[in-house]
Amino acid sequence: MNNNSTTTTMNGGIGMSASSSSSTAQSSTGLKTYFKTPEGRYKLQYEKTHPSSLLHYTHGKSVSQVTLAHLKEKPASALPAPSSSFSASGGMRYAAKLLGASNGGRSLSVVGGNGTAKAISGASRNVSIGNSVNSCSLPSSNFDGKGTYLIFNVGDTIYISDLNSHDKDPIKSIHFGNSNPVCHAFDPEAKDGHDLLIGLNSGDVYSVSLRQQLQDVGKKLVGAQHYNKDGSVNSSRCTSIAWIPEADGAFVVAHADGNLFVYEKGRDGTGDTSFPIVKDTSQFSVAHAKSSKSNPVARWHICQGSINAVAFSFDGTYLGTVGRDGYLRVFDYLKEQLVCGGKSYYGAILCCAWSMDSKYILSGGEDDLVQLWSMEDRKVVAWGEGHSSWVSAVAFDPYWSPPSSDGAGETVMYRFGSVGQDTQLLLWDFSMDEIVFPLRRCPPGGSPTYSTGSQSSSHWDSAIPLGTLQPSPSMRDVPKLSPLVSHRVYSDPLSGLIFTDDSVLTACREGHIKIWMRPESSENKSTCEKEKPSFPSIVGGLNHK
């Protein structure tokens, strides 16, 4: 099932059982609470989910995606003045209790820099969305939000869970009413407090402070900045959203009509937000805003049909996109140029993810394959075969260490993972030195020959010119990878995959998350509870869709 295409449908969301009976359900469905790898067992430590009593009729209209957010300790000078003797933990428990309360009415007010109301025109506005019933803020004399949180969407609601707590239910819910949140992204280095982006099915986009949402007891966004309000820039749904690395608050939003817009968080958006009509929808083009006060500042027309996912390389050099048309495209972001790309073996591509060194990019989609692209060769260097249905999320694991080779070689090995509509988590190991390349096509009545290492077939000898979109290669011309591990995680299709330093997180499209502890972490986690240190995470999944 396509996690982000315009034809997405989902079934059975409203009638699912409560999460408290998950262990019983696991035994009845034959789901194991561990899986084995050469380095040891990954054990299911705990789960996160949403209160089943809060499922809305809109639940079946969007696929759950997960974002991991680590809030650093707030500087002492920025902490608010004590407003009461309420404790942080007590306030958080109170917020959790309010999850089942009525949404109440919805009020909108535009807030100026001095706290007074004023009108602001344009596509970008500072908006405070309050709850008429629970309009007070969480007293926060000691609360600074420090910790690691999971942000995930179910129906018309964003849920926030404390990753360091074993409680299944979230500590916060944010309701959107008229449209479903479908994608989100977090920037741990945000300078002005607005570190969380949320894209909606309506095309609207919000930037907010995660810490501020946690401090408030209401169930509406507070202190939000609103972009593309009511489709003023683009009326098609958001499909993917991402912060631009090292860009000081700039971000991109991809849409279902094949356009991607570049926004700057600090701009007021009072200028002209219109862009020229795309003359040839089959060609890549970039248009910049007419006014220096405009927000968005640029439009990239990527493809015909939906952009399903976007991902920046970790150094910020490349932007990868995948789409409904079945193409992976890699751009030099600063130069605004196509570097390389190619077509899937079959159907749409749904997800993509970069290696930490930006040398490889993964993609997966409706052909049930995991494609591995080399930026040095600008082509597919391997296909991963193992899924029996669409691949919905891929990610590299930067925390995995290969076994000692006891040699002087400089072989670089990678571990990556994939999850799919087949409910399976697959883990893969890859090294270019061990890949098996076909040397030539099999002649009639003969057998193909192969080579390992640096040798290549005539198919791989040809240099790919810069900016070339390649057709789908023949199945016989691409080296094949087999998964190291294949593990059935849920009875529902999977939609997300995250690697952290001590765990692997998997999410299904119904909004249930499992935390699998790494072998070296499981024993420590079972004997002591302590707050995790700050760590980056590698997220695979459609932060869109």
C-alpha positions in Angstrom: 0.0 0.0 0.0 1.4 3.4 -1.0 2.2 5.4 2.1 2.0 8.7 0.4 0.4 8.5 -3.0 -2.9 10.2 -3.9 -4.6 6.8 -3.9 -3.7 5.8 -0.4 -6.5 3.9 1.4 -6.4 2.2 4.8 -8.8 -0.1 6.6 -9.8 -1.2 10.0 -8.4 1.7 12.0 -11.5 2.4 14.1 -12.1 -1.1 15.4 -8.6 -2.0 16.6 -8.1 -3.3 20.1 -6.6 -1.3 23.0 -2.8 -1.2 23.2 -2.8 -2.6 26.7 -3.6 -6.1 25.3 -0.7 -6.0 22.8 1.3 -8.8 24.5 -1.7 -11.1 24.3 -2.2 -10.1 20.6 1.4 -10.8 19.9 1.2 -14.3 21.2 -2.0 -15.0 19.4 -0.7 -13.7 16.1 2.7 -15.4 16.4 4.8 -12.2 16.6 8.1 -12.7 18.3 9.5 -10.3 20.9 13.1 -10.6 19.6 15.1 -11.1 16.4 18.6 -12.5 16.0 21.5 -10.9 14.2 25.2 -12.0 14.1 25.9 -9.5 16.9 23.2 -10.9 19.2 19.5 -10.5 19.9 17.4 -7.4 19.5 14.7 -7.5 22.1 11.4 -5.7 22.2 11.7 -3.4 25.2 8.4 -1.5 25.2 5.8 0.0 22.9 4.3 3.4 22.2 0.8 4.0 20.9 -2.2 6.4 21.1 -5.3 6.0 23.4 -7.7 3.8 21.5 -10.6 5.8 22.9 -9.4 8.9 21.0 -9.6 7.4 17.5 -11.5 9.7 15.2 -13.4 8.9 12.1 -10.6 10.5 10.1 -8.1 7.9 11.4 -8.2 5.9 8.1 -7.3 8.8 5.9 -3.6 9.1 6.7 -0.6 6.9 7.4 1.3 7.4 10.7 4.8 8.7 10.4 7.3 9.1 13.3 9.8 11.8 14.0 12.3 11.5 16.8 13.1 14.8 18.6 15.8 15.4 21.2 15.3 18.6 23.2 18.5 20.0 24.7 18.5 21.7 28.1 17.1 25.1 27.9 19.5 27.9 28.8 18.9 29.3 32.3 18.4 32.8 31.0 15.6 31.7 28.8 13.6 29.9 31.4 10.3 31.5 32.2 9.6 33.0 35.6 7.9 30.7 38.2 4.2 31.0 37.9 3.1 28.6 40.6 4.3 25.7 42.8 3.2 23.2 40.1 5.9 20.6 39.5 7.0 19.6 36.0 6.2 16.0 36.5 2.8 16.8 38.0 2.0 19.1 35.1 3.0 16.5 32.5 0.7 13.9 34.2 -2.1 16.5 34.2 -1.5 17.0 30.5 -1.7 13.3 29.9 -5.0 13.1 31.7 -6.4 15.8 29.5 -5.9 13.7 26.4 -9.3 12.3 26.7 -11.1 15.6 27.3 -13.3 17.4 24.9 -11.6 19.5 22.2 -13.8 22.4 22.9 -14.1 25.4 20.6 -11.4 26.7 18.3 -10.2 30.3 18.5 -7.7 32.0 16.3 -5.7 35.1 17.1 -2.8 36.8 15.4 -0.2 37.8 17.8 2.4 40.6 17.4 5.8 40.8 18.8 4.7 42.7 21.8 1.9 40.3 22.6 -0.9 42.5 21.3 -3.2 41.4 18.6 -2.8 42.8 15.1 -3.5 41.9 11.5 -0.8 40.6 9.2 -1.3 39.9 5.5 0.6 37.4 3.3 1.3 33.7 3.3 3.2 33.5 6.5 1.6 34.6 9.9 2.3 34.1 13.5 -0.8 32.3 14.8 -1.9 31.2 18.2 -4.5 28.4 18.1 -6.1 28.2 21.5 -8.5 25.8 23.1 -11.5 27.5 24.5 -11.9 24.9 27.3 -8.3 24.3 28.2 -6.8 27.7 27.4 -4.3 27.9 30.3 -0.6 27.1 30.0 1.2 24.4 31.9 3.0 26.0 34.9 6.6 25.5 34.1 8.8 26.8 36.9 11.1 23.7 36.7 10.2 22.3 33.3 12.5 23.0 30.4 11.4 20.1 28.1 14.8 18.4 28.1 14.6 14.8 26.8 13.9 12.7 23.8 10.4 12.5 22.3 8.5 10.7 19.6 6.2 12.7 17.4 3.7 10.8 15.4 0.4 11.5 13.5 -2.8 9.5 13.7 -5.9 10.8 11.9 -6.3 14.5 12.7 -4.0 14.4 15.7 -0.3 14.8 16.4 0.8 12.8 19.5 4.0 13.3 21.5 5.4 10.5 23.6 8.4 10.5 26.0 10.8 8.0 24.6 12.5 7.6 28.0 9.3 6.5 29.7 7.9 3.0 29.3 4.3 4.4 29.4 2.6 3.4 26.2 0.3 6.4 26.0 1.5 9.8 24.8 2.0 12.8 27.1 0.5 15.3 24.7 -2.0 15.5 21.8 -2.6 18.3 19.3 -5.8 18.3 17.3 -6.1 19.9 13.9 -9.9 19.6 13.2 -10.4 20.3 9.5 -7.3 18.6 8.0 -4.9 15.7 8.9 -1.2 16.2 9.7 0.7 14.0 7.3 4.4 14.9 7.7 6.7 16.5 10.3 10.4 17.2 10.9 12.5 18.4 13.8 15.6 20.6 13.9 17.6 20.2 17.1 19.8 23.2 16.2 16.9 25.7 15.8 17.9 29.1 17.1 14.6 30.8 17.7 12.7 28.0 19.4 10.6 27.0 16.3 12.1 23.6 15.8 9.1 21.5 14.7 7.5 21.6 11.2 4.1 20.0 10.5 2.6 19.6 7.1 -1.1 19.0 6.6 -3.2 17.2 4.0 -4.7 20.6 3.1 -1.3 21.9 2.1 -1.0 24.2 5.2 2.3 24.2 7.0 3.1 25.2 10.6 6.4 25.8 12.4 6.2 25.6 16.3 8.4 25.2 19.3 8.2 21.7 20.6 9.1 22.8 24.1 6.2 25.3 24.0 3.7 22.6 23.0 4.9 20.4 25.9 4.5 23.3 28.4 0.9 24.0 27.3 -2.0 21.9 28.6 -4.3 22.6 25.7 -4.8 20.5 22.6 -4.2 23.1 19.9 -1.0 24.5 18.5 0.3 27.5 20.4 2.7 30.1 19.1 2.6 28.7 15.6 3.8 30.3 12.4 1.5 29.5 9.5 2.6 29.1 5.9 0.6 28.5 2.8 -2.5 29.3 4.7 -5.7 28.0 3.0 -3.5 27.0 0.0 -2.5 30.6 -0.8 0.7 29.3 -2.4 -0.2 25.7 -3.3 -3.5 24.0 -2.8 -2.3 20.4 -3.1 -1.5 18.3 -0.1 1.9 18.2 1.7 3.7 15.0 1.1 7.1 15.5 2.7 8.8 18.2 4.7 12.5 18.7 5.7 14.8 21.3 7.3 17.7 22.3 5.1 21.0 21.4 6.9 23.1 24.4 8.1 20.6 26.8 6.5 19.6 28.7 9.7 15.9 28.0 9.6 15.2 27.3 5.9 13.1 24.3 5.0 11.4 22.7 2.0 7.9 21.4 1.6 7.0 18.9 -1.2 3.5 18.7 -2.6 1.3 16.2 -4.4 1.4 18.2 -7.6 5.1 17.7 -8.1 6.2 21.1 -6.8 8.6 21.8 -3.9 8.8 25.1 -2.1 11.7 26.7 -0.2 10.7 28.7 2.9 12.7 30.8 5.3 11.4 30.7 8.8 12.1 34.3 9.7 10.3 36.0 6.8 6.9 37.6 7.3 5.7 36.7 3.8 4.0 40.0 3.0 5.4 40.1 -0.5 4.0 38.6 -3.7 3.9 34.8 -3.3 2.9 34.0 -6.9 5.2 32.1 -9.3 5.1 31.8 -13.1 3.1 29.0 -14.6 5.2 25.8 -15.3 5.3 25.6 -19.0 6.6 22.0 -19.3 5.5 19.9 -16.4 7.8 17.1 -17.6 11.0 19.1 -17.1 12.8 20.2 -13.9 12.7 24.0 -13.3 13.4 26.5 -10.6 11.6 29.9 -10.1 12.5 32.5 -7.5 10.2 34.8 -5.7 9.5 38.2 -7.3 9.9 40.1 -4.0 12.5 40.0 -1.3 9.7 39.9 1.2 8.1 36.8 -0.3 7.8 33.5 1.5 8.3 30.9 0.0 11.5 32.2 -1.6 11.6 29.6 -4.4 9.6 26.9 -6.2 11.2 23.8 -7.6 9.1 21.9 -10.1 10.4 18.4 -9.8 8.1 16.0 -11.7 4.6 15.2 -13.0 2.5 13.7 -10.2 3.3 13.5 -6.5 6.6 13.9 -4.9 6.5 11.1 -2.3 9.5 11.9 -0.2 12.5 14.2 0.1 15.8 13.8 2.0 18.9 16.0 2.3 22.3 14.4 2.5 23.8 15.0 6.0 26.4 17.6 4.6 23.5 19.5 2.9 25.1 19.2 -0.5 22.4 16.9 -2.1 18.7 16.8 -2.1 17.1 13.5 -3.0 13.5 13.2 -4.1 11.3 10.2 -5.1 8.0 10.4 -6.9 4.9 8.9 -8.2 6.5 8.8 -11.7 8.9 6.1 -10.4 12.1 8.3 -10.5 14.7 9.0 -7.9 16.3 12.4 -8.5 19.4 13.8 -6.8 20.0 17.5 -7.0 23.0 19.7 -6.1 20.9 21.9 -3.8 23.0 25.1 -3.8 23.6 24.9 -7.6 20.0 24.0 -8.2 21.1 21.4 -10.7 20.1 17.7 -11.3 23.1 15.5 -10.6 21.7 12.0 -11.4 18.6 9.8 -11.1 16.8 6.9 -12.5 13.7 4.9 -12.8 12.5 2.1 -10.6 12.1 -1.4 -11.9 8.3 -0.9 -11.6 5.9 1.6 -10.2 6.3 4.5 -7.8 9.2 5.1 -5.4 7.9 5.8 -1.9 10.9 6.5 0.3 14.6 7.5 0.3 17.5 7.9 2.8 21.2 8.9 2.8 24.2 7.3 4.3 26.0 9.3 6.9 29.0 10.0 4.5 26.6 11.0 1.7 28.1 8.4 -0.6 25.0 6.3 -1.0 21.3 6.9 -1.1 18.6 4.2 -0.6 15.2 4.1 -2.2 12.2 1.7 -2.0 8.8 1.5 -3.5 6.1 -0.4 -5.3 8.5 -2.9 -7.0 9.2 -4.5 -3.6 12.9 -3.7 -4.1 15.4 -1.7 -2.1 17.7 0.2 -4.5 21.2 1.3 -3.5 22.6 4.2 -5.5 26.3 5.3 -5.5 26.9 9.0 -5.8 30.4 8.3 -7.1 29.1 6.1 -9.9 25.8 8.0 -10.3 23.9 4.8 -10.8 22.3 1.8 -9.0 24.9 -0.5 -7.6 22.6 -3.1 -6.0 19.0 -4.2 -5.5 17.9 -5.6 -2.3 15.4 -8.5 -2.7 13.4 -9.7 0.2 10.2 -7.8 0.6 7.0 -9.4 -0.7 5.1 -6.0 -0.9 5.8 -2.3 -1.2 8.8 -0.9 0.6 7.6 2.0 2.8 10.7 3.2 4.7 14.5 2.8 4.4 17.3 4.0 6.6 21.0 3.5 7.2 22.2 2.5 10.7 25.2 4.7 11.6 25.6 3.1 15.0 26.3 -0.4 13.8 29.9 -1.6 13.9 31.1 -4.3 11.5 32.9 -7.3 12.9 36.6 -7.1 13.1 38.3 -8.2 9.9 41.7 -8.9 11.6 43.3 -7.5 8.5 44.9 -4.3 7.2 42.2 -3.7 4.6 40.1 -0.5 4.5 36.9 -2.2 3.6 33.9 0.0 4.5 30.7 -1.8 5.4 27.2 -0.4 5.9 24.2 -1.7 7.7 20.8 -0.5 6.6 17.2 -1.4 7.2 13.8 -1.4 5.4 10.2 -1.9 6.3 7.2 -2.6 4.1 3.6 -3.2 3.6 4.4 -6.9 4.1 4.8 -6.2 7.9 8.5 -7.1 7.7 11.6 -5.5 9.1 14.6 -6.4 7.0 18.3 -5.7 7.9 21.0 -5.6 5.2 24.8 -5.5 5.2 26.6 -4.0 2.3 30.2 -3.5 1.1 31.2 -2.5 -2.4 34.3 -4.8 -2.1 32.0 -7.8 -1.7 29.3 -7.0 -4.2 29.0 -9.4 -7.2 28.7 -7.7 -10.5 27.5 -9.4 -13.7 30.3 -9.2 -16.3 28.1 -9.6 -19.4 24.6 -10.7 -20.5 24.0 -14.4 -20.6 24.4 -15.6 -24.3 21.7 -17.9 -25.6 22.3 -21.4 -24.1 25.1 -20.1 -22.0 25.7 -19.1 -18.4 26.5 -15.6 -17.1 29.9 -14.8 -15.6 30.4 -12.6 -12.5 33.2 -10.6 -10.9 33.6 -9.3 -7.4 35.3 -6.1 -6.2 36.4 -3.3 -8.5 35.8 -5.1 -11.8 32.7 -4.3 -13.7 30.6 -5.5 -16.6 30.2 -3.4 -19.8 27.0 -2.2 -18.3 28.9 -0.6 -15.4 31.9 0.6 -17.4 29.9 3.4 -19.2 30.2 6.7 -17.5 26.9 8.4 -16.6 26.9 12.1 -17.7 26.0 14.6 -15.0 22.3 15.4 -15.0 21.2 12.2 -16.7 17.9 10.5 -15.7 18.5 6.8 -16.5 15.9 4.3 -17.6 15.2 1.2 -15.4 18.1 -1.2 -15.8 17.6 -4.9 -16.8 17.1 -7.2 -13.8 20.1 -9.2 -15.0 22.4 -6.2 -15.0 22.0 -5.2 -11.3 23.8 -7.1 -8.5 21.4 -8.5 -5.9 21.5 -8.3 -2.1 19.8 -10.7 0.3 18.7 -9.6 3.7 20.6 -10.5 6.8 17.5 -10.5 8.9 13.8 -10.8 8.1 11.4 -10.2 11.0 7.6 -9.8 11.1 7.0 -6.9 13.4 3.2 -6.3 13.2 0.1 -7.7 11.7 -0.4 -4.2 10.1 1.7 -2.7 7.3 4.8 -0.8 8.5 5.4 2.9 7.7 8.5 4.0 9.7 12.0 3.0 10.8 14.4 4.9 13.1 17.9 3.9 14.3 19.2 5.3 17.5 22.4 4.6 19.4 20.8 1.9 21.6 17.7 0.9 19.7 15.7 0.3 16.5 12.2 1.8 16.3 9.6 0.5 14.0 6.1 2.0 13.3 3.0 0.7 11.7 0.6 2.8 9.7 -2.0 2.6 12.5 0.2 4.5 14.9 1.8 1.8 17.0 5.6 2.0 17.7 7.9 -0.7 19.0 11.3 -0.1 20.5 13.8 -2.9 19.9 17.0 -2.7 22.1 20.3 -3.5 20.6 22.2 -6.5 22.0 24.7 -4.4 23.9 21.9 -2.3 25.4 19.3 -4.8 26.4 21.0 -6.1 29.6 21.7 -2.6 30.8 18.1 -1.4 30.1 16.6 -4.3 31.9 18.6 -3.6 35.2 18.6 0.2 35.4 16.6 3.2 34.2 18.3 6.4 33.4 17.9 9.2 31.0 19.5 8.8 27.7 22.3 11.2 26.6 21.9 13.4 23.5 22.2 11.5 20.3 21.4 12.0 16.6 19.0 9.6 14.9 18.6 8.2 11.5 15.1 8.2 10.3 13.7 6.1 7.5 10.2 6.9 6.6 8.1 9.1 4.8 8.0 12.2 6.7 5.3 13.1 4.3 3.0 10.8 3.1 
